[in-house]
Amino acid sequence: MMKQFFRNKNFTVGFILTSAVVLTALISLIWTPYDGNKMNARVRLQGPSLSHPLGTDQYGRDTLSRIMVGAGNSIVVGLVTVVMGLVVGVLLGLASAYYGRWVDESIMRLSDLLFGFPAVLTAILITSILGPSMINAMLAIGIFYIPIFARLTRAVSMTIWEREFIAAARASGISDWATAWRHVLPNILSPLLIQGTIQFAVAILAEAGLSYLGLGTQPPHASWGRMLNEAQTFMNLSPWMAIFPGLAIAWAVLGLNLLGDGLRDTLDPKMARVR
């Protein structure tokens, strides 16, 4: 099965890029070249060198160490927000597709309402009440993802509910939610997996944007977006402070997008031919 995926160039390249980010995040849990939060004024604003391969920031903190720690934070944000949106969205989408009528109408209008508040605006609202933090940023992004997965689940499961094997399962006395779990959900996993991979990349980008605005991860904790925010003051003196976090964001987002494209081409060959 995996050979089929790796025949796709997008999947292969995306898998390599994404694996590098995940591996970096895992390594950062047990080792980094330096303590990412430790300040050292004697080496502040240094360029790349043997002792600091990616240079240091305005406080003398090692940029490589902070990028490694930031990779872990980005993975956590992407994972938590996608799981949050996926679980709630799938439940709502299944209920909407099965019950229809006022249930469907209510859920879809609620989705429209949530779509009217992008992740950044939702984050501003939440952080103005609860205060800026990575947890509140994840909550805002996760809420924004709920209608995305709800609409997708509704669209792909509506035809499944009309199939003969679903009627047979219900006739045998299996409850509606048991039928959805055993028979409907396995048949819609492919589009959900593809969408989840793509939204993972969007979550990393959104968290970086929120941290850049000061609404996400707070100092002294490392975040790629926060590093970009701190680097803008020193662009003329230390351009590498912005270049390397920016490359890290681009690397992760590109890898996940290619991975999602590869999954879509492999799991849905019709889409590959259309493209």
N, C-alpha and C positions, 0 to 999 in steps of 0.2 A: 504493500500500500504506500509506504513512504517513498519507494522508487518512483511512483507515479507523480508524487508531489515534486521531487527533486528534478524531474525532467523539465519542469517549468523554471525558466531563468529568473523570473521575478521572485518566485518563492525561494529559490536557492540563495539569491543575493539578499533578500529580505531576512531569511533565516540566519544567515551569517552575521549581518549587521545587528539584528535583534539579539542574537545569542551573545555577541560581544558586550552589549549593554547589560544584559542580565548577568553575565559572568562578572563584569566590573562591579555591579551592585552586590553580588554575593561575596566577592573578595573584600569589598569595603567593610563588610560586617566583621571580618576578623583581622584585616590588615589594611593600612594605608601608609604611604611613605612618611607622613607626618600626621600629627593631630590636626584635623581640619579646622579646628577652632582656636588653636594655639597661636597667639600673636608673637611676633618677633620684629621689633622696630628696626633692628640692624640690617634686615634683608628686605625691607619693604620696597615694592615696585621694581623688583629685579626681573630681568628678562629670562627667557629659558636658558637653563644651564644644566650641568651634570647633577648638581645637588638639588635643583628644582627644575625638572624637565619642561614644565609649562609656566615657569615663573612664579611670582608671588604677587599678592594684592597690596592694597594701601596699608594694611595692618601687618604685613609680613607673613601672612598665612599662605601655605602651599596651595597653588591653584589645582594641581593634579589631585591632591587629596580631597579637596572640596568638590571637584567634579565627580570623583568616585563616590563620595557620600551623596552628592546630588542625584546621581544615577539611581541609588537605592530609594531616595525620596520620590523620584519620578515614577519608578516602578510601583511603589506602594500606592501613590495617587491614582495611577492608571488602573491598577487592579481593583482597588476599593470602589472607585466610581463606576467602572464598567460592571462589576458584580452587583452593585446597588441598583443601577439602571436596568440591568438584565433581569434580576430576580423580580423586582416590582413590575417592570414593564411586561415581562412574559406573562405574569399572573393576570394583569389587567387586559392584555391582548387576548389571552385565551378566553377570559370571561366575556369580553366584548364580542368575539367571534361566535361563541356558543349561544349565549343568551339573546344577543341582538336587541332590537327594539329600544326601549328606554335605557337599558344597561349600556348598549353599544353607543347610543347617542350621548349619554352622560360622560362615558369614558373618553370619547373622541372630543367632546367639547372641552373637557378638562385638559386633554392633550393640547388643544389649540391654545388654551389659556397659558399653559406652561411654555409653549413655543413662543409666546409673545414676550417672554422675559429671557433673553440670552444668558449664558452662564456668567458673564461679567456683571450684568445688571443684577442677577440673582445673588451673586457673591457680594456685591456692594450692599444690597439690602440685608443679607444675613450678617455680614460683618459689622454693619452699622448697629445691629441689635446685639450680637453675641461677641463682637470683637474680631479683628483679623487674626487668622491662624490657618495652619494647613488643614486641620480637621474641618473648619467651616468652609474652606475652599473646596474640599472634597465633597462636602454636603451639597454645595451649590452646583458643582459639576454633575454629581450623581442625580440630583433632581432634574437637571436639564436633559439627562439621558433617558429618563423614564418614558416620556412620550415617544422618543425615537424607537425604542424597543417595543413599546406597546403597539404602535402603528405597524411595525414590521411583522410582529407576531400575529396580529389580527389579519393582515393581508395574506400571509402565507398559510394560515391555519383554517381560514374560512372554507377553502375547498376540501381540506382534509376531513372536516366534520361531516361532509356530505358523502364520504366514501362508504362502500359496502362493509368493509371490515370494522368501521366505527359503529355502524348500525348493528352489526353482529355482536360487538362487545357490549353495547348498551342493552341489547336484547338478552344477553346472558346474565344480566343483573349487576354488572360492574357500575360503580358510581361514576358520575360525570367527571370528577376530578381524577379518579383513578384511570379512567379512559384517556383523559388528557395527558396524564403522566406516562402511561404505558404505550399509547399508540399515536397520539398527536405530536407530543414533544419530540420523540426520536425522528419524526419525519420533517421537522422544521429546524433541526440543529444546524444544518449546513449554512443557511443564510444568517442565522444568529451568530455562528462562529465567525463568519466573514465580517459582519457588522461590528461585532465585539472587537476584532483585531483593528479595524479602521478607527473605531471610537477610542481605542486605547491610545493611538497616536494623537488624536485630537485632545484627549485628556492631558497628556504630557505637555502639549502646546498651550492648552488653557491654563494649566497650573503655572507654567513658566510666565505667561502673561499676567496672571493674578499676582504672582510673587513680584514681578517687575513693578506692578502698581502698588505694592506694599500690602496686598490683601491676602496673600498666601503664606508660605513659610516665613517665619519671622526670625530676625537675627538672634543669636549667632549661628543658627542652623543653616546648613548649606542648601542652596537651591539654585538651579541654573538660571532661572529668571531673576532671582535676587542678585546673583553675581553680575548679570548684565546691568541691572539697575545701579549697582555700586561702581561698575566700570565706566559708566558714561561720563563721569566727572574727570576721569584720567585718560581719556581717549588719546590725547596728544602725547602724554608721557608714557603710557603703558597700553598700547592698543591690544596686546595679547590678553589683557584682562577681559576683553569683550569677545575676542576672536575664538578662544577655546571653548567657553560656555556656549557660544552661538553654534559652533561646529558640533558640540555634543547634542544640542537640541535637534539640529538638522539631521544628524546621524540617526538618532532614535526615531524621529518622525518618518524619515525616508525608509528606514528598515521596516517599520511596522506597516507603512502604506504598501510597500512592495510585497510584504508577506500577505497582506489582505488581498492584493490583486492576484497573487499566485494562488491563494486558496480559492478565490472566486473562479479563476480560469480552470482550475482542476476539478472543483466540485460542481461547477455549472458550465460544462463545455459550450453550451449554446451562447453564453455571454462572451466566451473567448472568440467564437466565430463572428459575432456581431462586431466586436472591437477590431 
